[in-house]
Amino acid sequence: MHELTLFVVFVAIAFEISNGWNDSANAIATVVSTRVLTPMQAVILASSMNMLGAIISTTFLSTAVAKTIGEGIVDPRAITEIVVVSALISGFLWNGAMTVLGLPVSASHALIGSLIGAGVAFGGTALLNLHGLIKIFTALMTSPILGIFLGYLFMKLILKVFGTLPSGTVNRTFGKLQLLSSGFMAFSHGTNDAQKVMGIITLALFSGGYLDSMEVPLWVILLCAVAMGLGIAMGGWRVIKTLGMNMLKLEPVHGFAAETSATGIILGASIIGMPVSTTHVISTCIMGVGATRRLSAVRWGIAGKILLAWVFTLPACFIVAYVVCTLLMDIL
């Protein structure tokens, strides 16, 4: 395998680890903040379930999300590994910086914005798959809105059914149920997020002439699953604190409602092959759940900082990837 292709695979794994590092909060934040599990127990559960989700979904269900990323953003026949590695470097830098700052960001937005920026730098807008981008951005934009509404409605349903019971009884019951909901949340995260880097590596292998089609090889599936699990195991504790403690004071029943709502959205998107931001989905589900108490229960100042990070992710990654790709084309 050519040295540049090997470098692409190496950077892709680094990006996958950084993705898991930031996204560990998605599965861990609620179950840790509600004290249902210790941080170490939560990390072990989330890491193992992420790997299972990545392997089971791609082996027995479909690699539709990976194919959407690999074919739906840029034309795989018109690019080289330089485009792919530029996108991965940009996404890795953004994920790492935001994790250090304690802000949950969308690795999906980072990856997509970076791939668009690198593609435009390499061959102009003609390389972009406009139909695929419309499909992707529709999923990315609608899933957070769905998260707020579904989190709110599901929490309202729980309150209607269990609202007359003592709060201690409710929290003990949902503390046990949250073990299931957090596990399934981690599983659904693996089914969607791990596939994105699978698609990127497959894109690099195809553009380098190592694959005849955009089918994801088994070794790529296993490699990305392990890398995602390793990133989750690192635990982005500042992000976990922001999402699970600073934005809203959670009890087990709230954690269960948010995780279950988010799991439904993410698994549904994975089945139909749509990449969504798992960070956006779980964050907005938490906001929706919190709004059932009162709007002031959500610390909107913290939520506002998270939203700003979301807004700037795509354009910032576009610019960084554009600059990196331009520099690499001059050097190589």
Number of C-alpha atoms within 10 A of each C-alpha: 8 8 8 15 21 15 13 24 25 15 21 26 25 20 29 32 27 28 31 30 25 31 31 31 30 29 33 32 28 32 30 25 23 22 15 22 18 13 17 13 13 24 22 15 22 29 29 21 24 33 27 20 24 29 24 17 22 25 14 8 12 17 25 24 27 31 22 20 28 26 20 21 23 26 16 22 13 13 20 20 20 23 30 27 29 28 33 32 22 28 36 25 15 25 29 18 14 18 22 14 12 19 25 28 28 29 30 26 24 28 31 28 26 35 29 28 30 32 30 21 23 19 13 12 14 12 19 22 16 14 10 16 19 13 15 21 16 13 16 21 13 12 23 23 15 18 27 25 18 23 30 24 17 21 26 19 13 14 15 10 10 13 12 9 10 9 13 9 11 18 19 14 13 21 23 14 17 28 19 15 24 28 24 24 32 31 28 29 33 33 32 32 32 32 34 27 29 33 25 26 31 28 31 28 25 22 24 18 12 14 15 9 13 18 17 25 13 12 10 17 26 18 17 29 30 22 23 32 27 20 23 32 21 16 25 26 19 18 26 26 18 20 28 25 16 17 22 24 17 24 19 25 23 29 31 30 28 34 28 23 30 34 25 15 21 27 23 14 20 26 16 12 20 24 28 31 24 30 26 27 29 31 28 26 32 30 25 29 32 25 20 18 13 9 12 10 16 21 15 15 11 15 19 12 13 20 18 12 17 20 14 14 25 23 17 19 30 27 18 22 32 25 16 21 27 18 13 13 12 7 7 6
